[in-house]
Amino acid sequence: MKNIVQALLKAQKEIQNARKDASNPHFRSKYATLENVLEAVKSPLNDNGIAIAQTCGKDPEGHFVETRLIHESGETLESRIYLVLEKQSMQGYGSALTYGRRLSLASLVAIGAEEDDDANRAEREAPRPQARPSQASKPIQGKGGPSWDDFSR
């Protein structure tokens, strides 16, 4: 593992986050396509002796995409992501596979590649409770500092 880790460290110093070039109208957000993730990571990885291989398969747990970084020494790093198919069709499988490839590769090389749609959606839909401090969390009075009432109006 020593060789691939050293090479990945060098590559990560060169890798920039993928450009968010596509829009998801359902979540009103932008994300990086698979092509842009590959564009961001391929040259820096290849220049440091690391090839990218992505395969798909199915096991008892379900359909998956496996991303493997292969160093010229033969050492590898791997990531497997199980796919969620929204539609039981080739289009549904292809869409899930592309999504899985993008997420798997971005996470394996530790780059930011897209907005967190789940978190953004939850934030938009969740009611925002009014925070009320407990006695223990109120600021200490004295010496002219602000009181909790100054912030809660």
Secondary structure, 3 states (H helix, E strand, C coil): CHHHHHHHHHHHHHCCCCCCCEEECCCCEEECCHHHHHHHHHHHHHHCCEEEEEEEEEECCEEEEEEEEEECCCCEEEEEEECCCCCCCHHHHHHHHHHHHHHHHHHHHCCCCECCHHHHHHHHHCCCCCCCCCHHHCCCCCCCCCCHHHHCC
